[in-house]
Structures are given as structure tokens and as C-alpha cells.
Amino acid sequence: MAERDTIDERIYGPTDQDRFAALSGDRNPIHLDAVGARREMFGAVVVHGLHLLLRALDTLIGTRGGGRPVRLRGQFPHPAFLAVPVTTRLVERAGDGSSRLSVESGGQVCLHATIEWDDAPAPTAPSAAVSEPPAGPPAAPNECAADTLTGREGRVDLWLDARAAARDFPRLHAALGPARMAELLALTRLVGMECPGLRSIFSAFDVELAPDAPPARALRFAVERVIASASFLKLRVAGGGIGGVLDAFLRPPPHTQATYAEVRARVASREFAGQRALIVGGSRGLGEVTAKLVAAGGGHATVTYCAGRTDAERVAAEIAAAGGHCDVLHYDVAAADTAVPALARLRPTHVYYFASPKIFVKRGGPYDPSLYARFAAVYVDGLESLVAACRAAGLPHLRLFVPSSTVLDEPVRNLEEYAEAKAAAEARCALLARRGVVVTLRRLPRIATDQTLTLIRHAAGDALDILTPIVRGMNDGDG
């Protein structure tokens, strides 16, 4: 009988992430580091998949009025993010007593699972104790190279803060006992910290739980299968009262742009000496390469950041270490007026506008007006606000570079809102030009940056190759 009853609604925040990381031991930065997560393929902090599962199980036990899960099968098709509502639904109660769950967020399914139950009364004897959490600072996740995964074996020590487990998942902890809770929590620690570790994506699970098995000291694992072309691996796990298989992917690392030394080899030492360039969004990607080009050619670059101060300072330090000139400026496209004093002091002659939200994101339907609004707030409104701030700073003569996209020439599925916002930005650039702003606009192809990271490799241009003639054109006055 299909039901689709909503059994839980919540919004996860940083405190939820910290508590679950402490309970599970899965401290992978993708779950905790908001700034670092910007450079990963998802572009933001991701809620632990196992957290979604355990929260759903805890809620469902209350809905059912008891029972112990003895088999869990499911997948994590899409990530859930902080500050986005998450809804858990009971999709179906099957005739065999099993349950099907769906956890949804942002218009997409983040977890679907089938749970088989044991409704026999729980034993009256207390469950055997398990080890306490290890003392000392948390360990850093392993960074397993793809060519080391085949045949890999190992173990993950089992432990549990029983008070924290009973606090956060009271019904599930009471139903399973500390030994099974420790084993379940070790699954996310295995994937996120041990194998494949730092670059992991927990994708699927099929595990059985023996309710009354004695506790074990460790969860053993072995990599059963690796598909290198898909960055995929399958792990078999066993320990105490748990056994089964897990699927995981190895996500690509953040994209590294050309070094300052590589950029200097492309340009003459004084060819951009007249540029005082403000590079909005210069802490990484296209902005980082542009800053290096301007400085390598004898110009003065100022890179802005909104959240990634560390990245911006890294770019500036690399340039300064080789004798170039680069400043760092905090700049929020939604509050451009606050930058007027800094703009009056810096007096840029050239502005490169690379500000952008995450491009490849979840959509709330075939067309998502809120997603278009998110893009337009940066590409259109942010651009207009920047020009207004420059005028207020007494900068009447500007050369402005604005990147557009070839998706306007060759539409790409699921990028309709992005393309529409880029078209609106082009229209705004035409208006700015009629108001006396010297605007250079280029439709750029897909370029290898953090924005274009995916599990499946796509052809992408090199940022240095594409941007070098653009910066030269800005300097020469012909764009």
C-alpha cells in the first residue's frame, strides 16, 4: 500500500554536522569545512548520508511503535545540504513487514531505503558494553589514490559514545543496543575516513544486522570491485553483528590552476604595466588565473573574496613571493556599496567580474524560478551594483570584462536557468555600454575549474590558454 506519509521534516545546520561527526568519527571535510567544500564538486557542505538514514530509522521506529531493523538496503542518489529543508517520507509498508523510505531535499531524492524488521521482543538482559571513543585529537582522513584501491583490506575499530547515541537517536539506540549502533556508525567512518577516505562519496549500502550478536572490536573490510573509469568501488564489510556491502565513489580533487611561474612564461614582464585590475571572484578558478596574468605582466592585481579568504591570500602570497603585486579585498556582490571606500583607494582601471554561484546544482523541477533568481542576483544585479559602487568611488572611466557562456549558442540540458541569467547579463552589459562603461563580453566555453568538477570527465578548455588573449585585449583596448 503506497502511503507517502511525511514522518519527519527538519533543517540541518553546522551544530548537527559537528554532533554527528563526533558521534560517528566521520570528520571528512566535505561535511564540516564550509570554505573548503566550495572547491569540491558539490560546492557546499554535505550532510552525512548515514545521518539521514539513522534519523529516518529513529523516526520510523516511533511511527511503527517499535521493532528492530535487521536489514538495510538503499542508495544516496543526491547530496543533502545545510539550511535546505529535508523531508522524510514513509513510501510503502510492504506485506512482508518491510518499509520503504524516501528522504528528499531541494526537489531531489537524497536517500531511498528498504528496511526489514524483527518485531520480536527485545531481550531483557542489558546489551554488552562497547569501547569508549578514543582519546586525543581526531585523526585526519586517508587520501587513497585510485590505483591503490584494488584488493585493499583493513579494519576500523569499533567504539561508541553511548550517551550521545541515546541523546541523538533514542529509539534506534534502544532498539539496536550499543554494539549494533557502533557498527552502523562505523560504516560512514570507513568510507569517509579510511577507504577511500578524503575524496569519498558514500553511494549505497546493503547490510544485515544480527540483533543479539556479541560486540566486536573492529569492523573488517575488503575492496571487492573497482571500476576505474567510473571512480567506483564496492566494499564488503563484516564485524560482530553486521555484514554486507557498501558502494562508494572517489570524487576528483579540487582543480589546480596554472602556477605563477607557468603564467610568467606566457607574458612579457611589462605588457600589463598600466593595469590596476580589480578581479571580483579572484580567489580561485578564472579569477585566480587572471590575477596571475595581470601581475606577471607588470600590473597590480587586487583579488576579492566573499568566503574564501584563505584561497585569496594564497593567490596573493604566490604572486608576491615572485615579486608581483597583488592585494586582497573582501567583497560581497550583495553589498557592493560597502566597498566604495576601498575602491576609491585602489582606483582600479580594469575590472574583471568572475563572481558566480555554484552552476551545477539541484533544480526544483523542469524550470526553477528560484534558481534563476539566484543566478541573476549575481550576474545581473551584482554587476549593476558593482558599476554603481565604482561610480560612487569617483571612477568614471572603467574597462569592464564580463564572462558569458557558450551555452547560449549550444544549449545544455539542466542549465536553462543559468543560460537565461547569462542572457540577462548580456542585455545588462549592452545597457551599461550605452551609459559609458567600456564593456568587453566573451562567451566562454566549458573551462576546467572547481565549478566543472564531475565524476564523469568532460572536455574542458584550459583557463590560461583562454584568458591570456582576453587580458591582452583588455590592455590593448580592443577586448
C-alpha positions in Angstrom: 0.0 0.0 0.0 1.6 3.3 -1.1 1.3 5.9 1.6 4.0 8.6 1.2 3.3 9.8 4.8 5.6 12.6 5.9 7.2 11.4 9.1 9.9 14.0 9.7 10.8 17.5 8.5 14.0 19.3 9.6 16.8 21.6 8.5 20.3 20.5 9.2 22.8 23.1 10.4 26.5 23.2 11.4 25.7 22.1 15.0 24.0 18.9 13.6 27.1 18.3 11.5 29.5 18.7 14.4 27.5 16.4 16.7 27.2 13.6 14.1 30.9 13.9 13.2 31.8 13.5 16.9 29.4 10.6 17.3 30.4 8.7 14.1 34.1 9.7 13.8 33.5 10.7 10.2 35.1 14.1 10.1 35.6 14.3 6.4 36.0 18.0 5.5 33.1 17.7 2.9 30.8 17.6 6.0 32.4 20.2 8.1 34.5 22.8 6.2 32.2 25.3 4.6 35.0 27.2 2.8 36.9 24.1 1.6 33.6 22.5 0.4 33.2 25.4 -2.1 36.1 23.9 -4.1 34.6 20.3 -4.1 32.3 19.0 -6.8 29.2 19.6 -4.7 30.2 23.2 -3.9 28.9 23.2 -0.3 28.9 21.2 2.9 27.1 17.9 2.5 25.0 16.2 5.3 26.3 12.8 6.2 24.3 10.2 4.2 24.3 7.9 7.2 22.9 10.7 9.4 19.9 10.9 7.1 19.4 7.1 7.4 19.7 6.9 11.1 17.4 9.9 11.7 14.8 8.2 9.4 15.1 4.9 11.2 14.8 6.6 14.6 11.7 8.4 13.5 10.2 5.3 11.8 10.6 3.2 14.9 8.4 5.7 16.7 5.9 5.6 13.9 5.7 1.8 13.9 5.6 1.6 17.7 8.8 -0.5 17.9 10.8 -3.1 16.2 14.4 -3.6 15.3 15.8 -3.2 11.8 17.6 -6.3 10.6 18.4 -5.5 7.0 19.0 -2.1 5.4 19.2 -1.6 1.7 19.4 1.7 -0.1 21.2 4.4 -2.0 22.2 8.1 -1.7 21.4 9.4 -5.2 21.9 13.1 -4.4 23.5 15.1 -1.5 21.5 17.0 1.1 22.9 20.4 2.1 22.8 22.6 5.1 20.0 25.1 5.5 17.8 23.3 2.9 14.6 21.6 4.3 14.8 17.8 4.4 11.7 15.7 4.4 11.5 12.0 5.3 8.5 10.0 3.9 7.3 6.5 4.5 6.7 5.5 0.9 5.3 2.0 1.5 4.6 -0.7 4.1 5.0 -3.9 2.3 3.0 -7.0 3.0 6.1 -8.8 4.3 6.5 -6.2 7.1 9.3 -4.3 5.4 9.2 -0.5 5.0 10.4 1.8 2.2 11.6 5.3 3.0 12.4 8.3 0.9 14.4 11.3 2.1 14.1 14.4 -0.1 15.6 17.8 -0.2 15.7 20.6 -2.7 13.4 18.7 -5.1 15.6 15.6 -5.3 15.8 12.2 -3.5 18.8 12.1 -1.2 18.1 8.6 0.2 15.8 5.8 -0.6 15.9 2.7 1.5 14.1 -0.6 2.3 14.1 -1.8 5.9 13.3 -5.3 7.1 12.3 -5.6 10.7 12.4 -8.1 13.6 9.4 -7.4 15.8 10.3 -10.0 18.4 10.5 -8.5 22.0 14.0 -7.2 22.8 16.0 -9.3 25.3 15.6 -8.2 28.9 19.3 -8.6 29.6 21.4 -5.4 29.2 23.5 -5.2 26.0 27.2 -5.8 26.3 29.2 -2.6 26.5 31.4 -1.4 23.7 34.6 0.6 23.7 34.6 4.3 24.6 35.6 6.8 21.9 39.4 7.1 21.5 41.1 9.9 23.4 43.2 12.6 21.7 42.7 14.8 18.7 40.6 13.4 15.8 42.6 11.6 13.0 42.7 13.1 9.5 41.1 11.1 6.7 43.2 8.9 4.5 43.6 10.1 0.9 43.6 6.8 -1.1 44.9 7.0 -4.6 42.7 5.3 -7.2 45.5 2.8 -8.2 45.8 1.6 -4.6 42.2 0.5 -4.1 42.1 -2.8 -5.8 42.3 -5.6 -3.2 42.7 -3.2 -0.3 41.7 -4.7 3.1 41.7 -3.4 6.6 39.7 -2.7 9.8 38.0 0.1 11.5 38.0 0.0 15.3 34.5 0.0 16.9 33.6 2.4 19.6 30.6 4.4 20.8 29.7 7.4 23.0 26.5 5.6 24.2 25.2 8.8 25.9 25.4 10.8 22.7 23.9 8.0 20.7 20.9 7.7 23.1 20.6 11.5 23.1 20.5 11.9 19.3 18.8 8.6 18.2 17.0 7.5 21.4 14.6 5.0 19.8 17.1 3.4 17.4 19.7 3.1 20.1 17.2 1.4 22.5 16.1 -1.0 19.7 19.6 -2.0 18.5 21.8 -1.6 21.5 25.3 0.0 21.6 27.0 -2.8 19.7 24.9 -2.5 16.6 24.9 1.3 16.8 28.7 1.3 16.9 28.8 -1.0 13.8 26.3 1.2 11.9 28.2 4.4 12.7 31.5 2.7 11.7 30.1 2.4 8.1 30.4 6.2 7.5 33.7 6.3 9.3 35.0 3.6 7.0 34.0 5.3 3.8 34.7 8.9 4.8 37.9 8.4 6.8 39.5 5.1 5.9 38.7 3.8 2.4 38.5 5.7 0.1 38.7 8.4 2.7 39.2 12.1 1.9 37.8 12.0 -1.7 34.9 9.7 -0.9 31.2 9.7 -1.8 29.1 7.1 0.1 26.7 5.9 -2.6 24.8 2.7 -1.5 24.5 0.0 1.2 23.1 -3.4 1.7 23.8 -4.7 5.2 22.3 -7.2 7.6 22.2 -6.8 11.4 22.1 -9.7 13.9 20.2 -8.2 16.8 21.7 -10.3 19.6 25.3 -10.9 18.4 28.0 -10.0 20.8 30.1 -6.9 20.2 33.3 -7.0 18.1 36.4 -5.0 18.5 36.6 -3.9 14.8 34.7 -3.7 11.5 36.7 -5.6 8.8 36.5 -4.5 5.2 37.8 -5.6 1.8 37.5 -3.9 -1.6 35.7 -6.4 -3.8 35.5 -4.5 -7.0 36.9 -1.3 -8.6 35.8 0.3 -11.8 38.5 2.8 -12.5 36.7 4.5 -15.4 33.8 5.4 -13.1 35.9 6.0 -10.0 33.7 3.3 -8.3 34.5 0.8 -5.7 32.5 -1.9 -3.8 33.5 -2.8 -0.2 32.5 -5.9 1.8 32.1 -5.4 5.5 31.8 -7.7 8.5 32.2 -7.5 12.2 30.2 -8.5 15.2 26.6 -8.4 14.2 26.9 -6.6 10.9 27.7 -7.8 7.4 27.1 -6.7 3.8 28.4 -4.5 1.0 28.8 -0.7 0.5 29.3 1.3 -2.7 31.4 4.4 -2.9 32.9 6.7 -5.4 36.2 8.5 -5.5 35.5 12.1 -6.3 38.0 14.3 -8.2 40.2 16.7 -6.2 39.8 20.4 -6.5 41.1 21.7 -9.7 44.6 23.3 -9.6 45.2 26.2 -11.9 48.5 27.2 -13.5 51.2 28.4 -11.2 52.6 31.9 -11.2 55.8 30.6 -12.8 53.8 29.0 -15.6 51.9 32.2 -16.2 55.0 34.3 -16.3 56.3 32.2 -19.1 53.4 33.3 -21.2 53.6 37.1 -21.0 56.2 39.9 -21.2 57.2 41.3 -17.9 55.8 44.8 -18.6 53.0 44.3 -21.1 50.2 44.9 -18.4 52.1 47.6 -16.5 49.2 50.1 -16.9 46.6 47.8 -15.4 45.3 48.3 -11.9 42.9 45.4 -12.0 40.1 44.5 -9.6 39.3 40.9 -10.0 36.0 40.1 -8.5 36.0 36.4 -7.5 39.8 36.2 -7.8 40.5 33.6 -5.1 40.3 30.6 -7.4 39.4 29.5 -10.9 39.3 32.0 -13.7 39.8 34.9 -11.4 43.0 33.3 -9.9 44.5 32.9 -13.4 43.6 36.5 -14.4 45.2 37.9 -11.3 48.4 35.9 -12.1 48.4 37.2 -15.7 48.0 40.8 -14.7 50.7 40.6 -12.1 53.1 38.6 -14.3 52.7 41.3 -16.9 53.7 44.1 -14.5 50.2 45.2 -13.5 48.8 45.5 -10.0 46.0 42.9 -9.2 43.5 43.0 -6.4 41.6 39.8 -5.8 38.3 39.8 -4.0 36.7 37.1 -2.0 33.4 36.7 -0.2 34.0 33.5 1.9 37.4 32.1 0.7 39.8 34.4 2.4 42.5 31.7 2.7 42.3 31.0 -1.0 42.6 34.7 -1.9 45.6 35.1 0.4 47.2 32.0 -1.1 47.0 33.6 -4.6 48.3 36.9 -3.4 51.2 35.2 -1.5 52.2 33.2 -4.5 52.3 36.3 -6.6 54.2 38.4 -4.0 56.8 35.7 -3.4 57.8 36.0 -7.1 58.0 39.8 -7.0 54.5 40.6 -8.3 51.9 42.9 -6.8 48.6 41.6 -5.5 46.2 42.8 -2.8 43.3 41.1 -1.2 39.9 42.6 -0.6 36.7 41.3 1.0 33.8 42.0 -1.4 30.2 40.8 -1.3 28.3 41.3 -4.5 25.1 41.8 -2.5 26.7 44.7 -0.5 28.8 46.5 -3.1 28.2 49.9 -1.5 30.3 48.9 1.5 33.3 48.6 -0.9 33.2 52.2 -2.0 36.0 53.5 0.3 38.3 50.6 -0.8 37.5 51.2 -4.5 38.3 54.9 -4.0 41.7 54.0 -2.5 42.6 51.3 -5.1 41.3 53.2 -8.1 41.2 50.2 -10.5 41.5 50.9 -14.2 40.2 47.4 -15.2 37.6 45.3 -13.6 37.1 41.5 -14.2 33.8 40.2 -13.0 34.1 36.5 -12.2 31.6 36.3 -9.4 29.4 33.2 -9.7 27.3 30.9 -7.5 27.6 27.2 -8.0 26.5 26.4 -11.5 25.7 22.7 -11.5 23.1 22.4 -8.7 19.9 20.6 -7.9 16.8 22.0 -9.5 13.3 22.1 -8.1 11.5 21.0 -11.3 11.9 21.3 -15.1 12.3 25.0 -14.6 13.2 26.5 -11.2 12.5 30.3 -10.9 14.3 30.5 -7.5 17.5 29.1 -9.2 17.2 31.7 -12.0 16.8 34.4 -9.3 20.0 33.1 -7.6 22.0 33.4 -10.8 20.5 36.7 -11.8 21.3 38.2 -8.3 25.0 37.7 -9.1 25.3 38.0 -12.9 22.8 41.0 -13.3 22.1 42.7 -10.0 25.6 42.2 -8.7 27.1 43.6 -11.9 24.9 46.7 -11.8 25.8 47.3 -8.1 29.5 47.0 -8.8 29.3 49.7 -11.5 27.3 51.9 -9.2 29.9 51.4 -6.4 32.7 52.3 -8.9 30.9 55.5 -9.9 30.4 56.4 -6.2 34.1 55.9 -5.7 34.9 58.5 -8.3 35.9 56.1 -11.1 34.1 57.4 -14.2 36.4 55.6 -16.7 36.4 51.8 -16.4 37.2 48.9 -18.6 35.0 46.0 -17.5 35.3 42.4 -18.5 32.2 40.2 -18.1 32.2 36.4 -19.0 29.2 34.9 -20.6 28.8 31.3 -21.8 28.6 29.3 -25.0 25.5 27.6 -23.5 23.7 30.4 -25.2 24.9 29.1 -28.5 24.6 25.4 -27.8 22.0 24.8 -25.0 22.9 22.3 -22.3 20.2 20.2 -20.6 19.5 21.3 -16.9 21.3 24.6 -17.4 18.3 26.6 -18.6 18.1 28.9 -15.6 21.9 29.6 -15.9 21.6 30.3 -19.6 18.7 32.7 -19.1 20.6 34.6 -16.4 23.6 34.8 -18.6 21.4 36.2 -21.4 20.0 38.8 -19.0 23.6 39.7 -18.1 24.5 40.3 -21.7 21.5 42.6 -22.0 22.6 44.5 -19.0 26.1 44.8 -20.4 24.6 46.4 -23.5 22.8 49.0 -21.3 26.0 49.7 -19.3 27.8 50.3 -22.6 25.2 52.9 -23.6 25.8 54.6 -20.2 29.5 55.0 -21.0 31.0 51.8 -19.5 33.6 50.2 -21.7 32.5 46.6 -21.6 34.2 43.5 -23.0 32.0 40.5 -23.1 33.0 37.0 -24.2 31.0 33.8 -24.4 33.4 31.3 -22.8 33.3 27.5 -23.4 33.4 25.0 -20.5 36.8 25.6 -18.7 38.5 23.3 -16.2 37.7 24.8 -12.8 36.2 23.7 -9.5 32.9 24.7 -11.0 33.1 22.0 -13.7 34.2 19.0 -11.5 32.2 15.9 -12.1 32.7 12.2 -11.6 32.4 11.7 -15.4 35.1 13.6 -17.2 34.0 16.2 -19.8 36.2 18.0 -22.3 37.1 21.4 -20.9 39.4 24.2 -22.0 42.5 25.4 -20.2 42.0 28.7 -18.3 45.4 30.1 -19.1 45.0 29.4 -22.8 41.6 31.1 -22.9 42.3 34.1 -20.6 45.7 35.2 -21.9 44.3 36.8 -25.1 41.4 38.3 -23.2 43.7 40.1 -20.7 45.9 41.3 -23.6 42.8 42.6 -25.4 41.7 44.4 -22.3 45.1 46.0 -22.1 45.2 47.0 -25.8 41.7 48.4 -25.7 40.2 46.1 -28.3 38.8 43.5 -25.9 
